[in-house]
Amino acid sequence: MKVVGLTWLTCLTCLTVALASLVAMVTGGRNSGRRRHKEVFLGENSKFKFGGRIDYKLKRQDSTKTLLIKTEQLLRIEEHDFAMRPGFGGAAIPVGIDVQVESIDSISEVNMDFTMTLYLRHYWKDERLAFPSQNNRSRTFDSRLVKKIWVPDVFFAHSKRSFIHDTTMENIMLRVYPDGNILYSVRVTVTSLCSMDFSSFPLDTQNCSLELESYAYNENDLMLYWKNGNDSLRTDEIVLSQFFIEHFHPSSGLAFYSSTGWYNRLFINFILRRHIFFFMLQTYFPTMLMVVLSWVSFWIDRRAVPARVSLGMTTVLTMSTIITGVSSSMPQVSYVKAVDIYLWTSFLFVFLTVIEYAAVNYCTTLEEMRKMKRGKLPSTFNASQAMAFDGCFHDDEMELTPFPRPAQGPVPESPAAASPQVDTRPSEGTRLRRQRSVRENVDLLVSNSYMIDSYSRLAFPLSYLLFNTIYWSLYS
């Protein structure tokens, strides 16, 4: 019985081992088939993507490292000294430039500068970077390869600040062609100086330029030129708040430095014409209204001193505020601007309105004092009531009685008796007639002081209209 039990146990163990071997064989066959299929797929894909140049042993390595190693070997970066320019010791290397202006971010009159964002592209040929290619396609790289090769050292002359955009990576692109031609593009924002002339401000037109130049290489080593002539400068649709861009055009020239020689320089010129409507609303219309408002005093009674003085002082102070506000937003230039001429002339009109009432009031006072001295005295009047209105006495508002005439000598009975006295002083009689002519003119002005307002109602508007006609015809 014991022998039979051992036999059955041995058979059961053998059966279990056989089943386990069978399962392992089936599973291993499936996994090996999958691995074999994956290796074939990777091999075919690698040959298709990289032209069969990647070794089969490198397929399991990191693809980024593989491409970097192959790029350095393909462009032979380690075999050349890229600290020197292409064709060192020979003729100047031509470097073409084209620019696409993305935006003009700001224009400051106070700082006399402008800020511009643009795409700056360089074109040149470096035979050291030529590589064989079956399909003659270019290769594109980012800023990591730019640091290992030679690139032109173009900078912006007269710039105050500039930077290359680096979000999310540095905005730099390098494209290398099989024959060694290179395209190098960078997105940059630059703040540059613009010498503005404000003689006609705000009816002015400004001509600004952005200047490009090589810093180290003069015209014997590097020749800058516009790649496509006038078509090398392209712009997007640019809308500015205070300016209208009339024209964009490129130009070129030479810059001389006494220590280093002549350098090629490229110019990006653009003409800006200022929108006048903003200043019409903020400066010109309020100024015109203040001048017209000051003329209202000509229709106010000349005896209403508080009303006319208050109106005149209000318009004068308002004009001073407008002039101060305009001056604070402008650079401190040493010449007169067009807006200054308009503001100060308008201020003069307002000021003359106040002076005109001072003259009217003074002449009115003289007229009343002369009437009193001629022999009229008030019979009954309330002094406090008369002075409360404007501080002056008025003969038409009170009852006046003539002075008693002083006693005079006997009147000559005949004209012959008085004739000897006239003949004895002929020279004094002539002098008295001249004084009377001056006095008559003064008396005419004093006695008709109310006419000053009447003439002012016509003279001031016509003079201001003539001034506006001359002003806008000269500056518009």
ABEGO torsion letter per residue (X at the ends): XAAAAAAAAAAAAAAAAAAAAAAAAAAAAAAAAAAAAAAAAAAAAAAAAAGGABBAAAAABBAAAAAAAAAAAAAGAAABBAABBBGBGBBBBBBBBBBBBABBABBBAAAGBBBBBBBBBBBBBBAAABBBBAAGBBBBBBAAAAAABBBBBBBBBGBABBBBBAOABBBBBBBBBAAGBBBBBBBBBBBBBBBBBAAAOAABBBBBBBBBBBAABBAAABBBBBAAEAAABBBBBBBBAABBBABBBBBBBBBBBAAAEBBBBBBBBBBBBBBAAAAAAAAAAAAAAAAAAAAAAAABBAABAAAAAAAAAAAAAAAAAAAAAAAAABBBBABBBAAAAAAAAAAAAAAAAAAAAAAAAAAAAAAAAAAAAAGBBBABBBAAAAAAAAGBBBAAABBBBBBBBBBBBBBBABAAAAAAAAAABAAAAAAAAAAAAAAAAAAAAAAAAAAAAAAAAAAAAAAAAAAAAAAAAAAX
